[in-house]
Amino acid sequence: MGQSGTHSEEVTQVQEEIKRIANKMGKSQKQLSDCIYREENEIDDVDEMNKFYEKFKKHLQRNTTCIQRLKRYVEILERIESVRKANKAPNGYVAIGVISKNLAKRLSNL
């Protein structure tokens, strides 16, 4: 198999990795593209985000996509996922005995 075959296989593997990350994050391709766009651009321009989404979809389909671009997407998505996991905290009140049960009950009704 020639050089292009190897490149094509690597591209396909990274494209599949991006799809696995999307699945793991529970996000659609559109949501992923929006995340990547926001990481790389300071201003959220809806038209530009939609243009980027169209390019992103093609990048995940074509075996001629630049491998560095796909790897950059993976880096961004992995960073987003690790930050999301780090910021995950359980929701809700956990009684540790600092406030009275009566006050805790009233606060829970808010």
C-alpha positions as CSV (number, residue, x, y, z in Angstrom):
1,M,0.0,0.0,0.0
2,G,1.4,3.4,-0.9
3,Q,1.8,6.6,1.1
4,S,-1.7,7.9,0.3
5,G,-3.2,4.6,1.6
6,T,-1.4,5.0,4.9
7,H,-2.5,8.7,5.1
8,S,-6.0,7.8,4.2
9,E,-6.1,5.1,7.0
10,E,-4.7,7.5,9.6
11,V,-7.3,10.2,8.6
12,T,-10.1,7.6,8.9
13,Q,-8.8,6.5,12.4
14,V,-8.7,10.1,13.6
15,Q,-12.2,10.8,12.1
16,E,-13.5,7.8,14.0
17,E,-11.8,9.0,17.2
18,I,-13.6,12.3,16.9
19,K,-16.9,10.5,16.4
20,R,-16.2,8.4,19.6
21,I,-15.4,11.5,21.5
22,A,-18.7,13.0,20.3
23,N,-20.5,9.9,21.4
24,K,-18.8,9.9,24.8
25,M,-19.7,13.6,25.3
26,G,-23.2,13.0,24.2
27,K,-22.9,15.7,21.6
28,S,-24.0,16.0,17.9
29,Q,-21.6,17.0,15.2
30,K,-23.2,20.4,15.2
31,Q,-22.6,20.8,18.9
32,L,-19.0,19.6,18.5
33,S,-18.3,22.1,15.7
34,D,-19.8,24.9,17.8
35,C,-17.4,23.9,20.7
36,I,-14.4,23.8,18.5
37,Y,-15.4,27.1,16.8
38,R,-15.8,28.8,20.2
39,E,-12.4,27.5,21.3
40,E,-10.7,29.0,18.3
41,N,-12.6,32.3,17.9
42,E,-13.3,35.0,20.3
43,I,-16.6,36.1,18.8
44,D,-19.6,33.9,18.3
45,D,-20.8,34.8,14.8
46,V,-23.8,32.5,13.9
47,D,-23.1,32.7,10.2
48,E,-19.4,31.9,10.6
49,M,-20.3,29.0,13.0
50,N,-22.7,27.6,10.4
51,K,-20.0,27.9,7.7
52,F,-17.5,26.2,10.1
53,Y,-20.1,23.4,10.7
54,E,-20.4,22.7,7.0
55,K,-16.6,22.5,6.7
56,F,-16.4,20.3,9.9
57,K,-18.9,17.8,8.5
58,K,-16.8,17.5,5.3
59,H,-13.6,17.1,7.4
60,L,-15.2,14.1,9.1
61,Q,-16.2,12.5,5.8
62,R,-13.3,13.0,3.4
63,N,-10.2,10.9,3.6
64,T,-8.2,13.7,2.1
65,T,-8.7,16.0,5.1
66,C,-5.5,17.4,6.6
67,I,-4.5,15.1,9.4
68,Q,-3.1,18.0,11.5
69,R,-6.5,19.7,11.4
70,L,-8.2,16.5,12.6
71,K,-5.7,16.1,15.4
72,R,-6.2,19.7,16.4
73,Y,-9.9,19.0,16.7
74,V,-9.1,16.0,18.9
75,E,-6.9,18.1,21.2
76,I,-9.6,20.7,21.6
77,L,-12.3,18.2,22.3
78,E,-10.2,16.3,24.8
79,R,-9.4,19.5,26.6
80,I,-13.0,20.5,26.7
81,E,-13.9,17.0,28.0
82,S,-11.3,17.1,30.8
83,V,-12.4,20.6,31.9
84,R,-16.0,19.4,31.9
85,K,-15.1,16.4,34.1
86,A,-13.0,18.6,36.4
87,N,-15.9,21.0,36.9
88,K,-18.4,18.3,37.6
89,A,-19.7,18.6,41.1
90,P,-22.7,16.8,42.7
91,N,-25.8,18.9,42.8
92,G,-27.8,19.3,45.9
93,Y,-27.4,19.9,49.5
94,V,-25.2,17.6,51.6
95,A,-25.9,17.9,55.4
96,I,-22.7,18.3,57.3
97,G,-24.2,19.7,60.5
98,V,-23.3,23.3,60.1
99,I,-26.8,24.7,59.9
100,S,-29.9,23.5,61.7
101,K,-32.3,20.9,60.2
102,N,-35.1,23.5,60.3
103,L,-33.1,26.1,58.3
104,A,-31.9,23.4,55.8
105,K,-35.6,22.4,55.3
106,R,-36.6,26.0,54.7
107,L,-33.8,26.5,52.2
108,S,-34.6,23.4,50.3
109,N,-38.1,24.8,49.7
110,L,-36.7,27.8,47.9
